[in-house]
Amino acid sequence: MTLTGVNVTNKNYTHWQSIDWQKANRIVKNLRRRIFKATREKRWKTLRNLQRLLMKSYSNILLAVRRCTQINQGKRTPGVDGLVVLNPTGRGILVDSLTKFIPWKPLPAKRVYIPKSNGKKRPLGIPTLIDRCLQAIVKNSLEPCWEAQFEGISYGFRPGRSAHDALEKIFCGLRPNGRKKWVVDADIQGCFDNISHEFLMDKIGNFPARKLIQKWLKAGYVEKGAFHTTEAGTPQGGIVSPLLANIALHGMEDALGIKYDKRGQIIGNRIVVRYADDFVCLCETFEDAQLAQEQLKLWLGQRGLQLSESKTRIVHITEGFDFLGFNIRHYRDSNSKSGYKLLTKPSKKAIKEIRDKLRHLWLKYKSNSVKELISVLNPIIRGWANYHRKGVARKIFESLDQWMHKRARRYAKRKHPNKNDTWRKQKYFGRFNLERKDNWVFGDHSSGIHLLKFSWFNIERHVLIPGKSSPDDPNPEIQKWFISKRKRDSRNQKKSWQKIAKNQQFVCPVCKESLFNTEELHVHHVIPKSKGGKDSYQNLQLVHLMCHQRIHYGKP
């Protein structure tokens, strides 16, 4: 098969360190917004022309290579051809190769397995680097079209949306003064492995690169040297796979008869909230919940899918259910008019998992220095606390802090078994965080590095994304909302970084993109320390990793 959808004007040579990323981002962003607008206005001919234009765009190819070779976690993982690109020269050559008219047949994915929380293993299909880049190119063209069509209750693997949005939507739908008390807590069995190719291709329609997508679906996979065909499903691990899964599952609201009034309020007895292949349906009666479950079975069957019998159940909200790491339940409350209050707490499963993970690290690094131990523990604490502080987690945070304190004292005793408690306290504990009156913070006195506490992360309610809003929507009001979202995202960073980000209006000074677009962040000294620069806020900037590398390569 030839790549007619990704051919561009030939260029002599791409010098990776000299690329104007601000311009590349601007071109791709503008084309995505034009595709979004054309879809909303149902200008189908214009839409197809814009999609072809974006797939041929040199800027789109640059961003695809950057994503696959620098940003994505799997950048060092090769496919069946063993190819990885980890240096600027190689990236430039890869860009130039993709801009030429080269016959290309997708290669099979490499099958690997990663452990799941239930002890089982999840199969991943790792495409080759060329296929990953092509998928990133195609996704940028296909995604904004579907962003203009997707339901507002879909939150998984979509730009500008998160698990917290799904949880907040459920919170709004299950308020104690409401009538929805029954929940269909559902999970699709092997969603990515069983999606019907025929149904998916029919949904995609006459997208310019539909034949290439079909080839990816039929490319098969290699496991232990043996080739296996794929007659259904889209491999987990592919860049375009989450988008294809969302396309296949689009229309769940229509299947359940959910409609909206002119104000955007739901009309009817049901609410559905979906995050990738996990979803819940909120109903008013048990009988209606049973009916909704049967309707969903028929609807999923058209897509080659079925509900997981072991994970799908109908529960009353007073029993509670787990969703995305939280437990959602009505508790009795005599002070409330309804007699109940709705709380979202970290689930018991999530608490057990974080304890097991931290315990493993305490034991693994028991012989290492304090600085090495803390450098490993702090990112885990910060990530888990930032995620779960959107719920009612204060008591759980305090409980985890007490548990961590015992582990710290055990570490100190193992290091110095012949010293007394007073000596060990003076060596390993102190008031490292000057903003808090706490003399029992675990850390290293010589460097000031100290262990974070879960209770230092303030509990705050998540701000729900409005309706069908998308970053691709050119509407000024929608764009204003996403700018305000940048400020809220900064709260997940450490205090010093929050101050620097605020000084920069939460934008990277090099590429002019949002600081919090999942790229790794670095602190840059405007005046280098070698030339007398200081560690003051006026002399510090937060930049993306690749932008930092470019600064030091030459003038940005």
C-alpha positions in Angstrom: 0.0 0.0 0.0 1.2 3.5 -0.8 0.9 6.5 1.6 -1.0 8.8 -0.7 -2.5 10.5 2.4 0.8 11.6 3.9 2.8 12.9 0.9 4.2 16.4 1.1 6.5 18.7 -0.8 10.0 17.4 -0.7 12.5 19.1 1.5 16.3 18.8 1.4 17.0 18.0 5.0 15.3 18.6 8.4 17.6 20.1 11.0 15.8 19.0 14.2 17.4 21.5 16.6 16.3 24.4 14.3 12.6 23.6 14.0 10.2 26.4 14.9 7.9 24.5 17.2 5.7 27.5 17.9 4.9 27.8 14.2 4.4 24.0 13.8 2.0 23.9 16.8 0.1 27.0 15.5 -0.4 25.5 12.0 -1.7 22.1 13.3 -3.9 23.8 15.9 -5.5 26.0 13.3 -6.2 23.2 10.9 -7.7 21.0 13.7 -10.0 23.9 14.6 -11.0 24.3 11.0 -11.8 20.6 10.7 -13.9 20.9 13.9 -15.8 23.8 12.6 -16.5 22.2 9.2 -17.8 19.1 10.9 -20.2 21.1 13.2 -21.4 23.0 10.1 -21.7 19.8 8.1 -19.5 21.0 5.2 -18.4 17.5 4.3 -16.4 18.4 1.1 -14.5 21.1 3.0 -13.9 18.7 5.8 -12.3 16.0 3.6 -10.1 18.6 1.9 -8.9 19.9 5.3 -8.2 16.4 6.5 -6.1 15.7 3.5 -4.3 19.0 3.9 -3.5 18.2 7.6 -2.1 14.7 6.7 0.1 16.3 4.1 1.2 19.1 6.5 5.0 19.2 7.2 4.1 20.6 10.7 1.9 17.6 11.4 4.7 15.2 10.5 7.1 17.1 12.7 4.8 16.9 15.7 4.1 13.2 15.1 7.8 12.4 15.1 8.3 14.5 18.2 5.5 12.7 20.0 6.7 9.2 19.0 10.4 9.7 19.6 10.5 12.2 22.5 7.3 12.5 24.4 5.6 9.1 24.6 6.8 6.7 27.3 7.3 4.0 24.8 9.8 5.9 22.7 12.6 3.5 23.7 10.4 0.4 22.9 11.0 -1.0 19.4 8.4 -2.9 17.3 9.0 -6.0 15.3 11.6 -4.3 13.2 13.7 -3.2 16.2 13.9 0.4 15.1 14.1 3.3 17.6 15.3 6.8 17.1 16.8 8.7 20.1 18.9 11.4 18.6 18.2 14.7 16.7 19.9 13.5 13.4 17.8 10.3 13.4 14.6 12.3 14.0 15.4 14.6 11.1 16.0 11.7 8.8 12.7 10.1 9.9 10.8 13.3 9.2 12.3 13.5 5.7 11.4 9.9 5.0 7.8 10.5 6.0 7.5 13.5 3.7 8.3 11.4 0.6 6.1 9.2 -1.4 7.2 5.8 -0.1 5.2 2.5 -0.6 4.4 1.2 2.9 2.6 -1.8 4.2 1.9 -1.8 7.9 3.9 -4.3 9.8 2.4 -6.6 12.5 2.5 -5.3 16.1 4.8 -6.9 18.7 2.7 -8.6 21.5 3.8 -7.9 25.0 2.0 -8.3 28.4 1.9 -5.9 31.3 0.5 -6.9 34.8 -3.0 -5.8 35.8 -4.1 -5.0 39.4 -6.1 -8.2 39.6 -3.0 -10.4 39.0 -3.8 -11.0 35.3 -1.9 -9.6 32.4 -3.0 -7.1 29.8 -1.9 -7.7 26.2 -0.4 -4.8 24.4 0.4 -4.5 20.7 3.5 -2.4 20.0 3.5 -1.1 16.4 6.7 -0.3 14.6 8.1 3.3 14.9 7.0 4.2 11.3 3.5 2.9 12.0 3.4 4.9 15.2 4.3 8.1 13.4 1.8 7.5 10.7 -0.9 6.8 13.3 -0.1 10.1 15.0 -0.4 11.9 11.7 -3.7 10.2 10.9 -5.0 10.8 14.5 -4.5 14.5 14.3 -6.6 14.6 11.2 -9.4 12.2 12.3 -9.7 13.3 16.0 -11.1 16.9 15.6 -13.8 15.6 13.3 -15.1 13.2 15.9 -14.5 15.7 18.7 -17.2 17.8 17.1 -19.6 14.7 17.2 -18.7 12.9 20.4 -21.2 12.9 23.3 -20.5 15.1 26.3 -20.6 12.1 28.7 -17.5 10.5 27.1 -14.4 11.4 29.0 -11.7 8.8 28.4 -8.7 9.4 26.0 -10.0 12.7 24.8 -8.2 16.0 24.7 -9.0 18.3 27.6 -11.0 15.7 29.5 -10.1 13.5 32.5 -11.3 10.8 34.9 -12.1 13.6 37.3 -14.7 15.0 34.8 -16.4 11.6 34.7 -16.4 11.4 38.5 -17.8 14.9 38.9 -20.6 14.1 36.3 -21.6 11.1 38.4 -21.5 13.2 41.6 -23.9 15.7 40.0 -26.2 12.9 38.8 -26.4 11.1 42.1 -27.1 14.1 44.5 -29.2 12.9 47.5 -32.1 15.3 46.5 -32.3 13.6 43.1 -34.3 10.6 42.0 -31.6 8.5 40.5 -30.7 5.8 43.1 -29.9 2.7 41.0 -26.6 2.3 39.2 -25.7 -0.1 36.3 -21.9 -0.5 37.1 -20.7 -1.9 33.8 -17.5 -3.0 32.1 -17.0 -4.2 28.5 -15.3 -7.5 28.2 -12.1 -7.3 26.2 -13.2 -4.1 24.5 -10.0 -3.3 22.5 -9.7 -7.0 21.5 -13.2 -7.6 20.1 -14.4 -4.5 18.3 -15.9 -5.4 15.0 -13.7 -4.2 12.1 -16.6 -4.0 9.7 -18.7 -1.9 12.1 -15.7 0.4 12.9 -14.9 1.0 9.2 -18.5 1.8 8.5 -18.5 4.4 11.3 -15.3 6.0 10.0 -16.9 6.5 6.6 -15.0 8.0 3.7 -12.1 9.4 5.8 -9.2 9.9 3.4 -6.9 7.4 5.2 -9.6 4.8 5.9 -7.7 2.1 3.8 -4.6 2.7 5.9 -6.6 2.3 9.1 -8.1 -0.9 7.8 -4.6 -2.2 7.1 -3.5 -1.4 10.7 -6.5 -3.3 12.0 -5.7 -6.4 9.8 -1.9 -6.2 10.3 -1.9 -8.9 13.0 0.7 -9.4 15.8 3.8 -11.4 16.5 4.1 -13.3 19.8 7.2 -15.5 20.6 8.2 -15.4 16.9 4.8 -16.6 15.7 2.5 -14.5 13.5 -1.2 -14.2 14.4 -3.9 -12.7 12.4 -6.4 -10.2 13.8 -10.0 -10.6 12.7 -11.4 -8.2 15.3 -10.2 -5.5 17.8 -7.7 -2.7 17.7 -4.4 -3.3 19.5 -3.9 -1.6 22.9 -0.6 0.2 22.5 -1.3 1.9 19.2 -1.6 5.7 19.1 -4.8 5.7 17.2 -6.4 2.8 19.1 -8.1 4.8 21.9 -9.7 7.1 19.3 -11.0 4.1 17.3 -12.5 2.6 20.5 -14.3 5.9 21.3 -15.6 6.0 17.7 -17.0 2.5 18.1 -18.6 3.3 21.4 -20.1 6.6 20.2 -23.9 6.7 20.4 -24.5 5.2 23.8 -26.8 8.0 24.9 -29.0 7.6 21.8 -29.2 3.8 22.5 -30.5 4.6 26.0 -33.0 7.2 24.8 -31.2 10.1 26.6 -32.1 13.5 25.2 -31.3 17.2 26.0 -33.4 20.3 26.2 -32.5 23.7 24.7 -30.5 24.6 27.9 -28.4 21.4 27.6 -30.1 19.7 30.5 -30.8 16.0 30.3 -34.4 15.0 29.7 -35.5 11.6 30.9 -34.9 9.0 33.7 -31.3 8.0 32.9 -27.8 9.4 32.8 -24.8 7.5 31.4 -21.2 8.4 32.1 -18.4 6.6 30.1 -14.6 6.6 30.6 -13.2 4.5 27.7 -14.7 1.0 28.2 -15.8 1.6 31.8 -19.2 3.2 32.2 -22.2 3.6 34.6 -25.8 4.2 33.9 -27.8 6.0 36.6 -31.5 5.1 36.8 -34.5 5.8 39.0 -35.8 2.3 39.5 -34.3 -1.2 39.6 -36.6 -2.4 36.8 -35.4 0.5 34.6 -31.8 -0.4 35.4 -32.4 -4.0 34.3 -34.0 -2.7 31.0 -31.1 -0.4 30.4 -28.6 -3.3 30.9 -30.5 -5.4 28.3 -30.6 -2.5 25.8 -26.8 -2.0 26.3 -26.2 -5.7 25.6 -28.0 -5.5 22.3 -26.3 -2.2 21.4 -22.8 -3.6 22.2 -23.6 -6.8 20.3 -23.8 -4.8 17.0 -20.2 -3.8 17.7 -19.0 -7.3 18.4 -18.8 -6.5 22.2 -20.5 -7.8 25.3 -20.7 -6.9 29.0 -18.3 -8.6 31.4 -20.5 -10.8 33.6 -18.1 -10.7 36.5 -17.7 -6.9 36.6 -21.2 -5.7 35.6 -23.8 -5.4 38.3 -26.8 -3.3 39.4 -26.5 -1.7 42.8 -28.4 0.8 44.9 -26.4 3.9 45.7 -26.6 3.2 49.4 -24.5 0.1 48.8 -22.0 2.2 46.8 -19.7 1.2 43.9 -16.1 1.7 42.7 -15.3 3.7 39.7 -11.9 5.0 38.5 -10.2 4.5 41.9 -13.0 6.0 44.0 -15.9 4.6 45.9 -19.2 6.5 45.4 -21.9 6.0 48.0 -24.8 7.6 49.9 -24.3 7.8 53.7 -26.9 8.5 56.3 -26.9 12.1 57.5 -29.5 13.3 60.0 -28.6 17.0 59.2 -29.6 16.6 55.5 -33.1 17.2 54.3 -32.9 14.0 52.3 -31.4 12.0 55.1 -28.3 11.2 53.1 -25.1 12.7 51.9 -23.1 11.7 48.8 -19.4 11.0 49.3 -16.7 10.0 46.9 -13.7 8.4 48.7 -10.6 6.7 47.5 -11.6 3.0 47.1 -10.2 0.3 49.4 -8.6 -1.3 46.3 -6.8 2.0 45.5 -5.6 2.4 49.1 -4.3 -1.2 49.2 -2.5 -0.7 45.8 -0.7 2.5 47.0 0.4 0.9 50.3 1.7 -2.2 48.4 3.6 0.0 46.0 5.1 2.2 48.7 6.0 -0.8 50.9 7.8 -2.4 47.9 9.9 0.8 47.4 10.7 1.1 51.1 12.1 -2.5 51.1 13.8 -2.1 47.7 15.7 1.1 48.8 16.2 0.1 52.4 20.0 0.2 51.9 20.1 3.4 49.8 20.7 6.9 51.0 17.8 9.0 52.3 18.0 11.3 49.2 17.7 8.4 46.8 14.8 6.9 48.7 12.9 10.2 48.9 13.5 11.0 45.2 11.7 7.7 44.4 8.8 8.0 46.9 7.9 11.7 46.4 6.6 11.4 42.8 4.4 8.5 43.8 3.0 10.4 46.8 2.4 13.6 44.7 0.7 11.7 41.9 -1.6 9.6 44.1 -2.5 12.6 46.4 -3.2 14.9 43.4 -5.5 12.4 41.9 -7.5 11.4 45.0 -7.7 14.9 46.6 -10.7 15.6 44.4 -12.7 13.4 46.7 -13.3 13.1 50.4 -9.8 11.9 51.4 -8.6 13.9 54.4 -8.9 11.0 56.9 -7.4 8.5 54.4 -4.5 10.9 53.8 -3.8 11.2 57.5 -3.9 7.4 57.9 -1.4 7.0 55.1 0.9 9.6 56.7 0.8 7.7 60.0 1.7 4.5 58.1 4.5 6.2 56.2 5.9 7.6 59.5 6.2 4.1 60.9 8.0 3.0 57.7 10.4 6.0 58.1 11.2 5.1 61.7 11.7 1.5 60.7 14.1 2.6 58.0 16.1 4.7 60.5 16.3 1.9 63.0 17.5 -0.5 60.3 20.2 2.0 59.3 21.4 2.6 62.9 20.3 -0.3 65.1 22.8 0.7 67.8 21.6 4.3 68.2 18.7 5.4 70.4 15.4 7.0 69.3 16.5 10.5 70.2 19.7 10.3 68.0 17.7 8.9 65.1 15.1 11.6 65.4 17.7 14.3 65.3 19.3 12.7 62.2 16.3 11.9 60.1 13.5 14.1 61.3 12.9 17.8 61.7 10.9 20.8 60.5 12.0 20.6 56.9 8.8 22.3 55.6 8.9 25.8 57.1 5.3 26.5 56.1 4.1 23.9 58.6 4.7 23.5 62.3 5.7 19.8 62.0 8.9 18.6 63.6 8.4 15.0 62.4 9.1 15.4 58.7 11.4 12.7 57.3 14.4 14.0 55.3 18.0 14.8 54.8 19.4 17.7 56.8 22.4 18.3 54.6 20.4 18.9 51.4 17.0 19.8 52.8 15.3 17.1 50.7 12.3 15.8 52.6 9.4 13.3 52.3 6.0 14.7 51.2 3.0 14.0 53.3 -0.4 13.1 51.8 -2.2 15.5 54.2 -0.2 18.5 52.7 -2.4 18.2 49.6 -5.6 20.2 50.1 -8.9 18.6 49.2 -10.6 20.5 46.4 -13.6 19.9 44.2 -13.0 19.4 40.5 -14.5 21.8 38.0 -16.5 19.9 35.4 -15.9 20.5 31.8 -19.0 22.2 30.2 -21.1 19.9 28.0 -19.4 19.0 24.7 -16.5 21.5 25.0 -13.3 20.6 23.2 -9.9 22.3 22.9 -10.5 22.1 19.1 -13.6 24.3 19.3 -12.6 27.8 18.0 -15.4 29.4 20.1 -13.7 32.2 22.2 -15.7 31.4 25.3 -14.6 27.7 25.1 -11.0 28.7 24.6 -11.3 31.1 27.6 -12.5 28.1 29.7 -9.5 26.0 28.8 -7.1 28.9 29.6 -8.6 29.0 33.1 -8.1 25.2 33.2 -4.3 25.7 32.9 -4.3 27.6 36.2 -6.1 24.8 37.9 -3.7 22.2 36.4 -0.8 24.1 37.9 -2.0 23.2 41.4 -0.7 19.6 40.9 2.8 20.9 40.8 5.1 21.7 43.7 4.7 25.2 45.2 7.8 26.7 43.7 6.8 25.5 40.2 3.3 26.9 40.7 4.8 30.4 41.3 7.0 30.2 38.2 4.1 28.9 36.1 1.9 31.8 37.3 4.6 34.4 36.3 4.6 32.8 32.8 0.8 32.8 32.5 1.0 29.0 32.5 2.6 28.9 29.0 6.0 27.6 27.9 8.0 30.7 26.8 9.7 28.7 24.0 6.9 26.9 22.1 4.0 29.1 23.5 2.0 25.9 24.3 0.4 25.1 27.7 3.0 24.0 30.2 0.7 21.2 31.3 0.3 19.3 28.0 1.7 16.0 29.5 5.3 16.8 28.4 8.1 16.6 30.9 8.9 20.0 32.6 12.4 21.4 33.4 13.5 24.5 35.3 15.6 26.8 33.2 18.0 29.6 34.5 17.6 32.7 32.3 21.1 33.8 33.4 23.1 30.6 33.8 24.5 29.9 37.3 28.0 29.7 35.7 27.6 33.4 34.8 26.3 34.5 38.2 22.6 33.6 37.8 20.7 33.0 41.0 17.9 30.6 42.0 15.4 33.5 42.3 11.9 33.4 40.8 12.9 36.3 38.5 15.7 34.1 37.0 13.8 30.9 36.6 11.5 29.6 33.9 9.5 26.4 33.5 9.9 24.9 30.0 9.2 21.6 28.4 12.1 19.2 28.2 12.6 19.5 24.5 12.3 23.3 24.6 15.0 23.3 27.3 17.3 21.2 25.1 16.7 23.7 22.3 17.5 26.7 24.4 20.9 25.2 25.3 21.5 24.1 21.7 21.1 27.6 20.4 19.0 30.7 20.5 15.3 29.7 20.6 
